[in-house]
Amino acid sequence: MLPSTVLHDFDALPPIAQEQVIDFIAFVKSRYQVKPKKNFIDILTSIPNVGQDNDFSREQDKSTLEVKSCRP
């Protein structure tokens, strides 16, 4: 079909059918749209609150703990 024929056929449709054609074109465009690939850091940063301290349980490193004497 030539573009001029398609435009003529589109113009011949009633307004409600023209809206459906426009919606269909938008659907097809979104379905075949090329999405850029995300790298790992982009995926991590898109997750809310990633890397927050409350996401992990931390254990104390015994070598850095202060030792306090119980004796006066």
C-alpha positions as a Markdown table, in Angstrom:
| # | Residue | x | y | z |
|---|---|---|---|---|
| 1 | Met | 0.0 | 0.0 | 0.0 |
| 2 | Leu | 1.3 | 3.4 | -0.9 |
| 3 | Pro | 1.3 | 6.1 | 1.8 |
| 4 | Ser | -1.1 | 8.3 | -0.1 |
| 5 | Thr | -3.6 | 5.4 | -0.3 |
| 6 | Val | -3.2 | 4.8 | 3.4 |
| 7 | Leu | -3.8 | 8.4 | 4.2 |
| 8 | His | -6.9 | 8.5 | 1.9 |
| 9 | Asp | -8.3 | 5.3 | 3.6 |
| 10 | Phe | -7.6 | 6.8 | 7.1 |
| 11 | Asp | -9.4 | 10.0 | 6.2 |
| 12 | Ala | -12.4 | 8.0 | 5.0 |
| 13 | Leu | -12.8 | 6.3 | 8.4 |
| 14 | Pro | -15.2 | 7.7 | 11.0 |
| 15 | Pro | -13.5 | 9.6 | 13.9 |
| 16 | Ile | -13.8 | 6.7 | 16.4 |
| 17 | Ala | -12.1 | 4.3 | 13.9 |
| 18 | Gln | -9.3 | 6.9 | 13.3 |
| 19 | Glu | -8.7 | 7.0 | 17.1 |
| 20 | Gln | -8.4 | 3.2 | 17.1 |
| 21 | Val | -5.9 | 3.3 | 14.3 |
| 22 | Ile | -3.8 | 5.9 | 16.1 |
| 23 | Asp | -3.9 | 3.8 | 19.3 |
| 24 | Phe | -2.9 | 0.7 | 17.3 |
| 25 | Ile | 0.1 | 2.5 | 15.8 |
| 26 | Ala | 1.2 | 3.7 | 19.2 |
| 27 | Phe | 0.9 | 0.1 | 20.5 |
| 28 | Val | 3.0 | -1.3 | 17.6 |
| 29 | Lys | 5.6 | 1.4 | 18.0 |
| 30 | Ser | 6.0 | 0.6 | 21.7 |
| 31 | Arg | 6.2 | -3.1 | 21.1 |
| 32 | Tyr | 9.0 | -2.8 | 18.5 |
| 33 | Gln | 10.9 | 0.0 | 20.2 |
| 34 | Val | 14.6 | -0.8 | 20.7 |
| 35 | Lys | 15.4 | -0.5 | 24.4 |
| 36 | Pro | 19.0 | 0.3 | 25.3 |
| 37 | Lys | 20.7 | -2.3 | 27.4 |
| 38 | Lys | 21.3 | -1.4 | 31.0 |
| 39 | Asn | 24.6 | -2.1 | 32.7 |
| 40 | Phe | 24.8 | -3.6 | 36.1 |
| 41 | Ile | 25.3 | -0.3 | 38.0 |
| 42 | Asp | 22.2 | 1.2 | 36.3 |
| 43 | Ile | 20.2 | -1.8 | 37.5 |
| 44 | Leu | 21.4 | -1.5 | 41.0 |
| 45 | Thr | 20.9 | 2.2 | 41.2 |
| 46 | Ser | 17.3 | 1.8 | 40.0 |
| 47 | Ile | 16.5 | -0.3 | 43.0 |
| 48 | Pro | 15.1 | 1.9 | 45.9 |
| 49 | Asn | 17.4 | 2.1 | 49.0 |
| 50 | Val | 20.0 | -0.3 | 47.6 |
| 51 | Gly | 23.1 | -0.4 | 49.7 |
| 52 | Gln | 21.5 | 1.1 | 52.8 |
| 53 | Asp | 22.8 | -0.1 | 56.1 |
| 54 | Asn | 19.5 | -1.7 | 57.1 |
| 55 | Asp | 19.8 | -4.0 | 54.1 |
| 56 | Phe | 22.7 | -5.8 | 55.7 |
| 57 | Ser | 23.4 | -7.3 | 59.1 |
| 58 | Arg | 26.8 | -6.2 | 60.3 |
| 59 | Glu | 29.1 | -8.1 | 62.6 |
| 60 | Gln | 31.7 | -6.4 | 64.8 |
| 61 | Asp | 35.3 | -7.0 | 63.9 |
| 62 | Lys | 36.7 | -8.3 | 67.2 |
| 63 | Ser | 40.2 | -6.9 | 66.5 |
| 64 | Thr | 38.8 | -3.3 | 66.6 |
| 65 | Leu | 36.7 | -3.6 | 69.7 |
| 66 | Glu | 38.0 | -1.7 | 72.7 |
| 67 | Val | 38.7 | -3.9 | 75.7 |
| 68 | Lys | 37.6 | -2.3 | 79.0 |
| 69 | Ser | 38.8 | -3.6 | 82.3 |
| 70 | Cys | 36.2 | -4.6 | 84.8 |
| 71 | Arg | 38.6 | -3.7 | 87.6 |
| 72 | Pro | 38.6 | -0.2 | 89.2 |
